[in-house]
Amino acid sequence: MKKFSGLMLLGCSALALAGCGADDIASPGAGSVVVNNGGGTPTPTPTPTTGIIEAAAECPTFNATGGLSNDGTIEDPNGNSWRICTLPALVDASSSLPNEAGVLYRINGRVDVGCDGGFSVPSSGSPYTTTTASCLNAGISSLTSDTSVELTIDPGVIVYAENAADPAWLAVNRGNTIQANGTASSPIVFTSRQNVVGSATDSSDRQWGGIVLLGRGIITDCTAGGSVATDDCQRETEGAATPATFGGRNNGYSAGSMRYVQIRYSGYNLAPDAELQSLTGGGLGTGTTLDYIQTVNSSDDGSEFFGGAVNMKHYIAVNADDDSLDTDTGLKGNFQYLLLLQRAGAGDAFFEIDSNNNINSDPADRQRSTFANFTAIQSGNRPDNSDEASILVRGDADINFVNGIINTPSNECIRVDGRTATGSATFTANSVVMTCGDTGPFLSTGSQYSGTNTAADMFNAGTNNNASITSTLTSTFVNGSNESGVVAYANIASFSSFFDVVDYIGAVRDANDTWYRGWTCDNATADFGTGSLCTGLPVA
């Protein structure tokens, strides 16, 4: 079982947090190694006395061409030494990153998993010309079948990124997969070089790109040729300097599986309105597994999903500098158990939800997503909040909010914008409670909202909603008496069989509900009672 740097730091005063973890339980452990993170964290007492980690003698075997580059060693502030094993720019054969003592894996610039196989599976009768730069550099330009590369990452592995001439990021191209499945006690961590050497702080972000999963799901708003009308719509990944294309006709597509994963200090702004975020999904399908994902300090969104069909549970976004969860371009999404936690006075919306109102004549192409059992918290006014409210729904998206808690006492809660005057799209809310501020709970912009179908109208049409609840949340995000008294929406399975039928609202039922503990890291915004600081590294 992993122990974590920063164990024994979480006494009730250590992080200047309210309470001491979600139910005031710290995990002191024994024999841990503590990293000096440079973020002003108090020195632990007592001082750990275990030995220093020694770098492995060599890098593990890796099947892809060129294998792993042995790039010397790196030392953390506590004197632990790690062998640096750098992934090749192109993973051209199914390969694994095993969890070996004294080894850190490095992404240096963009790393592609396989070559992009195109809109549909290539065939010998109609070969696909790939435009993936690393594939072209390797002499691969034409595909007659998917490269079918699978990158497997073992529990407990740490992958860090170092920006080269281009920002470091991991692209899993169409026709290839990732299997990054940690465990509750041994999560996989994607982070930055600064985090390794101890210079990352509680306010750090934009230190590398992020993880991008590309699929063949159905999308709208084409940018890479084709159109929705002709069923060959594709898009280029937002923020990609060279083509990283997604889209197709397969909403059951599998890009693999990611479970019990942390993504820290990512997000990279290549140009205005062109950013990478911690986790990007483009054209994913329901065959992709996303469960127990934590994003920390993304300089853009915690995660963003473009089109396709996504099922996701147990998602935590902490300190996203833009939106906690952004959904676009015709997504059909189901999300349950969401903790969306923003810095006081920073960040944008919890949810930014878009659809293209120019395709209103075909409701099947609009975004249709359901967000269930969410707790979203933001204290302090956001003077640079471009979305103006903590939830933004626009462009004729069809959205369902179920069993949710919004606690943003200095900001408006829901804004609806960009709907067509005759549009049938709407949002529903059932068993959603909110603590709002500034000018009030609701904003509706545009003349079409005069008198009917305003944000307030749509919210008030639901059952068991309350736009002015007095928050009694404990330990930051655990339901208190007022939240526990709200009747949950019983018919949640009518939206999708993916959803668990539960009898409570919010992401965390009570102090006995600890699904967030053990695989996460803590910072000043959120203490999950794990005993692991995000500014430190997991160590054996």
C-alpha distance (Angstrom), angle and dihedral (degrees) to the residues before:
residue distance angle dihedral
M1 . . .
K2 3.79 . .
K3 3.76 121.9 .
F4 3.78 117.1 -158.8
S5 3.75 137.0 -134.5
G6 3.73 108.1 -108.9
L7 3.82 94.6 38.0
M8 3.76 112.6 152.1
L9 3.80 89.7 27.4
L10 3.73 96.7 102.0
G11 3.75 105.5 85.4
C12 3.74 113.0 144.2
S13 3.80 92.2 -89.5
A14 3.79 99.7 37.0
L15 3.80 99.8 93.0
A16 3.78 98.9 25.0
L17 3.76 88.8 -117.0
A18 3.74 131.9 147.0
G19 3.77 104.7 -100.7
C20 3.78 124.4 -12.9
G21 3.78 107.1 -81.8
A22 3.74 129.0 -36.9
D23 3.77 91.8 -54.9
D24 3.82 99.5 12.6
I25 3.80 94.5 -97.7
A26 3.80 118.1 134.2
S27 3.80 123.3 -164.8
P28 3.82 106.0 -138.1
G29 3.78 96.2 172.0
A30 3.77 121.4 177.5
G31 3.76 137.2 -99.9
S32 3.79 95.4 17.9
V33 3.80 127.2 158.0
V34 3.80 114.8 -127.9
V35 3.79 122.7 -149.7
N36 3.80 121.0 -151.0
N37 3.77 97.8 -126.9
G38 3.77 100.6 -171.9
G39 3.79 91.3 -128.5
G40 3.79 100.0 110.0
T41 3.79 95.1 -100.2
P42 3.81 113.1 159.7
T43 3.81 117.9 -104.9
P44 3.81 110.5 -98.1
T45 3.76 120.1 -112.3
P46 2.98 122.4 -115.6
T47 3.81 99.3 30.1
P48 3.83 112.0 -122.9
T49 3.78 114.4 -112.9
T50 3.79 104.7 -163.1
G51 3.81 124.3 123.2
I52 3.76 129.0 -87.6
I53 3.81 121.6 -95.2
E54 3.80 113.2 -112.3
A55 3.79 122.0 -148.7
A56 3.79 116.0 -106.2
A57 3.79 114.1 -104.9
E58 3.80 93.6 -121.8
C59 3.77 143.9 -2.6
P60 3.80 121.8 -89.7
T61 3.78 121.9 -103.1
F62 3.81 113.3 -85.1
N63 3.80 121.3 -170.6
A64 3.80 99.2 -146.1
T65 3.78 119.6 99.4
G66 3.78 110.0 -78.4
G67 3.79 92.6 14.5
L68 3.78 119.8 -140.2
S69 3.80 116.3 -28.5
N70 3.78 114.0 -126.8
D71 3.81 100.6 -136.2
G72 3.76 100.4 175.5
T73 3.77 124.8 -104.5
I74 3.77 138.5 -51.6
E75 3.77 127.0 -153.7
D76 3.78 128.8 -147.4
P77 3.82 122.5 -144.5
N78 3.79 92.1 -93.6
G79 3.80 93.5 58.8
N80 3.80 96.9 -102.5
S81 3.79 111.5 146.9
W82 3.81 124.7 -147.9
R83 3.79 133.2 -169.9
I84 3.83 109.4 -123.0
C85 3.81 111.1 -135.7
T86 3.81 110.8 -176.2
L87 3.80 121.6 -155.2
P88 3.81 117.2 -130.3
A89 3.81 118.0 -108.6
L90 3.81 88.2 -111.0
V91 3.80 123.5 38.6
D92 3.80 96.1 -157.6
A93 3.82 99.3 170.5
S94 3.78 132.9 41.4
S95 3.80 105.8 -84.8
S96 3.80 141.5 168.2
L97 3.79 136.3 -136.6
P98 3.82 104.6 -149.4
N99 3.78 123.5 -158.9
E100 3.80 103.0 -109.6
A101 3.80 126.8 167.2
G102 3.78 114.9 -99.6
V103 3.83 95.4 12.3
L104 3.80 129.0 121.6
Y105 3.80 121.1 -178.9
R106 3.79 118.5 -139.6
I107 3.80 133.9 -152.7
N108 3.81 109.0 -157.7
G109 3.80 108.6 -172.0
R110 3.81 120.7 -32.2
V111 3.81 116.9 -14.7
D112 3.81 118.5 -163.9
V113 3.78 123.0 -155.6
G114 3.80 102.3 -148.4
C115 3.80 127.3 -33.7
D116 3.79 122.5 -66.8
G117 3.80 107.0 -94.5
G118 3.78 95.7 -162.9
F119 3.79 137.7 -127.7
S120 3.82 93.0 -34.7
V121 3.80 134.7 6.2
P122 3.82 108.1 -63.1
S123 3.80 117.7 -120.1
S124 3.77 136.8 -166.0
G125 3.78 88.7 -111.0
S126 3.81 93.5 57.1
P127 3.81 110.2 17.8
Y128 3.78 117.9 -160.7
T129 3.80 121.7 -126.2
T130 3.78 106.5 -139.2
T131 3.80 120.1 -147.9
T132 3.82 97.2 -166.7
A133 3.81 103.8 133.8
S134 3.80 96.6 -143.3
C135 3.82 89.7 50.1
L136 3.79 91.9 50.9
N137 3.80 89.1 48.6
A138 3.81 88.0 53.9
G139 3.80 91.1 51.7
I140 3.82 95.2 -103.9
S141 3.81 111.7 131.2
S142 3.81 106.5 138.2
L143 3.81 127.2 48.3
T144 3.81 127.8 -165.8
S145 3.81 92.5 -178.6
D146 3.79 137.9 10.2
T147 3.79 115.0 -74.9
S148 3.85 85.9 -131.8
V149 3.81 94.2 -157.9
E150 3.79 116.3 170.9
L151 3.81 121.8 -162.2
T152 3.81 111.3 -157.3
I153 3.81 120.2 -164.0
D154 3.79 118.4 -169.6
P155 3.82 125.9 -135.5
G156 3.78 113.4 -82.9
V157 3.80 95.8 22.9
I158 3.81 118.3 142.3
V159 3.81 117.5 -149.9
Y160 3.78 116.4 -174.0
A161 3.77 128.4 -169.9
E162 3.78 130.3 -139.5
N163 3.78 120.4 -170.7
A164 3.80 113.2 -124.9
A165 3.82 122.5 176.7
D166 3.82 85.6 -46.8
P167 3.79 124.2 37.7
A168 3.78 115.2 -89.1
W169 3.77 114.9 -108.5
L170 3.79 140.6 143.2
A171 3.82 118.7 -121.0
V172 3.81 119.6 -169.3
N173 3.79 101.3 -162.8
R174 3.80 128.8 -147.8
G175 3.80 110.9 -77.1
N176 3.83 93.6 29.4
T177 3.82 135.7 83.4
I178 3.78 146.1 -150.2
Q179 3.79 126.3 -143.6
A180 3.81 105.1 -165.8
N181 3.79 102.4 158.6
G182 3.76 117.2 160.5
T183 3.78 125.3 172.0
A184 3.79 134.4 -119.9
S185 3.81 90.1 -98.4
S186 3.80 97.7 34.4
P187 3.81 112.1 38.3
I188 3.78 125.8 -179.5
V189 3.81 113.2 -114.2
F190 3.81 126.0 -153.7
T191 3.78 110.1 -171.8
S192 3.81 147.4 139.7
R193 3.78 135.1 -81.8
Q194 3.80 88.1 -114.7
N195 3.80 89.2 60.0
V196 3.81 89.7 53.2
V197 3.81 96.1 50.8
G198 3.81 93.2 42.5
S199 3.80 102.7 -110.1
A200 3.82 96.8 111.7
T201 3.79 112.2 104.4
D202 3.77 136.3 -172.6
S203 3.81 89.7 -86.4
S204 3.84 98.8 44.1
D205 3.80 121.7 120.0
R206 3.84 141.6 141.6
Q207 3.79 93.4 57.0
W208 3.83 96.4 132.7
G209 3.80 139.6 -6.7
G210 3.79 112.7 -97.8
I211 3.80 141.6 -133.3
V212 3.82 120.8 -49.9
L213 3.81 122.0 -168.4
L214 3.81 114.1 -165.8
G215 3.80 124.3 -162.3
R216 3.79 148.0 162.4
G217 3.78 99.2 -105.4
I218 3.81 122.5 135.6
I219 3.81 114.0 -87.4
T220 3.80 140.8 173.4
D221 3.82 133.3 -147.0
C222 3.80 95.3 56.7
T223 3.80 119.0 -149.2
A224 3.81 101.5 163.3
G225 3.79 102.2 57.2
G226 3.77 132.5 -71.9
S227 3.78 128.6 60.5
V228 3.78 140.8 -115.6
A229 3.79 89.1 -111.7
T230 3.81 92.9 57.6
D231 3.82 93.8 41.5
D232 3.81 94.9 -122.8
C233 3.79 101.1 99.8
Q234 3.81 116.9 151.8
R235 3.80 135.6 170.6
E236 3.78 138.5 -157.5
T237 3.80 116.6 -122.5
E238 3.78 113.2 -97.5
G239 3.79 109.9 -108.2
A240 3.82 97.2 14.5
A241 3.80 114.2 137.6
T242 3.83 91.1 -158.9
P243 3.83 126.4 31.4
A244 3.79 117.2 -66.3
T245 3.78 102.9 167.6
F246 3.79 131.3 -168.0
G247 3.79 139.1 174.3
G248 3.78 139.3 85.4
R249 3.80 139.1 140.1
N250 3.81 101.3 -76.5
N251 3.80 114.5 99.3
G252 3.80 89.1 172.0
Y253 3.80 91.9 61.5
S254 3.81 118.9 140.6
A255 3.80 121.3 -144.8
G256 3.81 88.1 174.4
S257 3.78 131.0 -103.6
M258 3.80 137.8 -53.5
R259 3.80 118.2 -175.4
Y260 3.82 132.1 161.7
V261 3.79 93.9 8.0
Q262 3.82 132.9 151.6
I263 3.82 120.8 -156.7
R264 3.82 111.4 -168.1
Y265 3.85 137.5 -171.5
S266 3.79 96.5 -6.5
G267 3.78 137.2 136.3
Y268 3.78 123.0 100.2
N269 3.80 128.2 -157.3
L270 3.81 109.0 -144.6
A271 3.81 94.2 170.1
P272 3.82 138.1 -17.0
D273 3.83 109.2 -56.0
A274 3.83 90.6 1.2
E275 3.78 109.4 102.5
L276 3.74 139.0 148.9
Q277 3.80 115.1 -136.7
S278 3.79 133.6 -163.0
L279 3.81 93.8 -87.0
T280 3.79 125.2 12.1
G281 3.78 123.5 -176.9
G282 3.79 117.9 -168.7
G283 3.79 117.7 -173.8
L284 3.79 94.9 -19.6
G285 3.79 121.9 168.3
T286 3.77 137.2 -145.2
G287 3.81 89.4 -95.5
T288 3.82 88.1 73.2
T289 3.83 114.7 92.0
L290 3.81 117.4 -143.6
D291 3.81 114.5 170.9
Y292 3.80 134.6 145.2
I293 3.81 97.6 12.7
Q294 3.83 122.3 163.1
T295 3.80 121.9 -169.6
V296 3.80 117.8 -167.8
N297 3.81 128.7 -166.2
S298 3.79 100.4 -15.4
S299 3.80 111.8 179.1
D300 3.81 87.8 -142.7
D301 3.82 127.6 20.0
G302 3.77 123.8 -19.8
S303 3.80 86.1 -128.8
E304 3.77 136.1 -16.7
F305 3.79 129.0 -163.0
F306 3.79 123.7 -161.1
G307 3.79 115.7 -161.2
G308 3.78 126.7 -53.1
A309 3.80 121.1 85.1
V310 3.81 120.5 -65.7
N311 3.80 130.4 -172.2
M312 3.81 113.5 -171.5
K313 3.80 135.4 167.2
H314 3.81 135.1 -178.6
Y315 3.78 99.2 22.5
I316 3.81 122.1 168.2
A317 3.81 122.8 -171.8
V318 3.81 116.2 -174.6
N319 3.81 123.6 -174.4
A320 3.80 99.9 -11.4
D321 3.78 106.1 179.3
D322 3.80 90.7 -146.4
D323 3.82 122.8 17.0
S324 3.79 126.0 -15.3
L325 3.82 92.2 -141.4
D326 3.80 123.9 9.7
T327 3.82 122.2 -172.8
D328 3.81 126.4 -173.3
T329 3.80 152.9 154.8
G330 3.77 103.3 39.1
L331 3.81 99.5 -40.8
K332 3.80 117.5 177.5
G333 3.80 98.7 -156.0
N334 3.80 139.9 173.4
F335 3.82 117.5 -171.0
Q336 3.82 128.0 175.0
Y337 3.83 134.3 175.7
L338 3.79 101.5 23.4
L339 3.81 126.8 174.8
L340 3.80 108.4 -168.8
L341 3.80 108.8 -178.0
Q342 3.77 122.7 173.7
R343 3.80 132.9 -173.4
A344 3.76 116.8 -97.0
G345 3.79 108.2 -88.9
A346 3.82 95.2 -0.2
G347 3.78 140.6 89.3
D348 3.78 129.3 44.5
A349 3.81 127.2 -109.4
F350 3.79 129.3 -15.4
F351 3.81 88.7 -137.9
E352 3.81 125.7 20.5
I353 3.79 106.6 -175.2
D354 3.79 122.0 -175.9
S355 3.75 138.8 178.3
N356 3.78 132.7 169.0
N357 3.80 108.9 -102.0
N358 3.80 89.2 -166.0
I359 3.80 88.7 75.8
N360 3.78 93.3 50.5
S361 3.81 90.0 122.6
D362 3.80 88.9 70.4
P363 3.81 108.0 48.3
A364 3.81 90.9 -176.0
D365 3.81 89.0 71.5
R366 3.80 95.9 52.1
Q367 3.77 122.9 94.2
R368 3.81 112.8 -88.1
S369 3.80 113.7 -177.3
T370 3.78 138.8 155.1
F371 3.81 124.9 -150.9
A372 3.80 115.2 -165.1
N373 3.81 137.0 179.3
F374 3.77 96.5 7.7
T375 3.80 130.7 158.5
A376 3.80 114.1 -164.5
I377 3.80 121.3 -176.5
Q378 3.79 132.9 -177.0
S379 3.78 123.4 159.8
G380 3.78 120.3 -166.3
N381 3.78 132.2 32.6
R382 3.82 118.8 -74.3
P383 3.80 107.0 -142.2
D384 3.82 92.2 -174.8
N385 3.81 95.4 47.1
S386 3.82 101.9 139.0
D387 3.79 93.3 -176.0
E388 3.82 89.8 56.3
A389 3.80 93.3 -145.8
S390 3.78 138.5 49.7
I391 3.81 92.3 -109.4
L392 3.81 120.7 37.8
V393 3.82 119.1 -170.5
R394 3.78 116.6 177.3
G395 3.79 146.3 148.9
D396 3.81 99.0 46.5
A397 3.80 96.0 -62.3
D398 3.81 115.9 168.9
I399 3.80 105.3 -135.3
N400 3.80 137.0 172.4
F401 3.81 122.9 -160.4
V402 3.80 112.7 -166.2
N403 3.81 133.1 178.1
G404 3.79 93.6 -8.3
I405 3.80 139.9 156.5
I406 3.81 124.0 -155.7
N407 3.80 116.2 -173.7
T408 3.80 109.8 178.8
P409 3.81 105.0 132.8
S410 3.83 95.9 176.1
N411 3.82 97.9 46.6
E412 3.77 142.6 56.5
C413 3.78 112.4 -96.5
I414 3.83 110.6 -147.2
R415 3.79 131.1 22.9
V416 3.80 123.1 -178.3
D417 3.80 116.1 -165.9
G418 3.76 142.9 158.2
R419 3.79 99.3 32.2
T420 3.78 116.5 148.3
A421 3.77 115.5 -111.5
T422 3.81 91.6 -114.5
G423 3.77 97.2 32.1
S424 3.78 119.6 135.7
A425 3.79 93.8 -156.8
T426 3.77 117.9 114.1
F427 3.76 144.4 150.0
T428 3.76 127.4 -114.0
A429 3.78 126.9 -153.3
N430 3.78 125.5 -164.4
S431 3.80 125.7 174.6
V432 3.80 91.8 -3.1
V433 3.81 120.6 144.7
M434 3.78 127.3 -170.6
T435 3.78 141.6 -168.3
C436 3.80 106.0 -159.3
G437 3.79 138.8 171.0
D438 3.81 145.8 174.9
T439 3.83 108.1 60.1
G440 3.81 94.5 -7.3
P441 3.79 141.7 -80.7
F442 3.81 100.0 -58.6
L443 3.79 142.1 49.6
S444 3.81 124.3 -178.8
T445 3.79 117.5 178.2
G446 3.80 128.2 -162.9
S447 3.80 133.7 46.5
Q448 3.81 92.5 -91.8
Y449 3.80 88.9 75.1
S450 3.76 95.8 63.5
G451 3.78 107.0 129.6
T452 3.82 100.6 -25.4
N453 3.77 138.8 59.5
T454 3.77 95.1 9.7
A455 3.78 120.5 156.0
A456 3.80 88.3 -98.5
D457 3.82 91.7 50.1
M458 3.78 92.6 52.4
F459 3.80 94.1 45.1
N460 3.78 94.0 46.9
A461 3.81 92.0 49.8
G462 3.81 90.1 68.8
T463 3.79 129.9 84.0
N464 3.81 128.1 -100.2
N465 3.80 93.4 2.7
N466 3.79 123.6 149.0
A467 3.81 122.4 -173.0
S468 3.81 94.7 -172.9
I469 3.77 108.6 40.2
T470 3.78 119.8 155.5
S471 3.78 104.2 -120.9
T472 3.79 116.4 -125.3
L473 3.81 96.6 171.9
T474 3.79 112.5 151.7
S475 3.80 129.4 -150.2
T476 3.81 87.0 13.1
F477 3.82 99.8 -70.0
V478 3.83 111.0 21.3
N479 3.81 117.8 110.1
G480 3.78 115.7 -100.7
S481 3.79 130.1 -164.9
N482 3.81 97.3 -71.2
E483 3.79 93.8 47.5
S484 3.80 91.8 45.1
G485 3.79 89.5 53.3
V486 3.82 93.5 62.2
V487 3.79 114.9 101.3
A488 3.81 110.2 -122.6
Y489 3.78 121.3 -128.2
A490 3.79 104.8 -96.9
N491 3.80 98.4 -163.3
I492 3.80 97.8 61.9
A493 3.82 92.5 125.5
S494 3.80 88.6 65.5
F495 3.80 87.9 76.4
S496 3.81 94.2 51.4
S497 3.79 140.1 -26.8
F498 3.81 85.4 -124.2
F499 3.81 90.7 79.8
D500 3.79 123.9 89.6
V501 3.78 112.0 -129.6
V502 3.80 105.6 -125.5
D503 3.79 134.8 171.9
Y504 3.82 98.4 -136.1
I505 3.77 140.1 65.0
G506 3.79 126.1 -126.7
A507 3.79 130.8 36.5
V508 3.82 98.5 -80.2
R509 3.78 118.1 44.2
D510 3.80 100.2 -163.9
A511 3.82 143.4 -40.6
N512 3.80 90.7 -64.6
D513 3.81 92.0 57.9
T514 3.82 103.8 87.5
W515 3.81 106.0 156.8
Y516 3.82 88.7 133.3
R517 3.81 95.9 58.8
G518 3.81 130.5 96.4
W519 3.81 99.6 19.7
T520 3.83 98.6 55.4
C521 3.80 134.9 75.3
D522 3.81 127.8 -129.8
N523 3.78 134.7 -129.1
A524 3.80 138.9 161.6
T525 3.81 92.8 -76.6
A526 3.79 96.2 52.3
D527 3.78 132.9 15.8
F528 3.78 107.6 -164.6
G529 3.80 92.4 -178.0
T530 3.78 90.6 -116.1
G531 3.79 97.3 124.7
S532 3.81 90.9 -130.7
L533 3.80 121.3 114.1
C534 3.78 117.9 -147.7
T535 3.81 88.3 -136.1
G536 3.81 90.0 62.1
L537 3.80 134.1 63.4
P538 3.79 130.0 -117.6
V539 3.80 109.4 -108.1
A540 3.80 131.3 -172.5
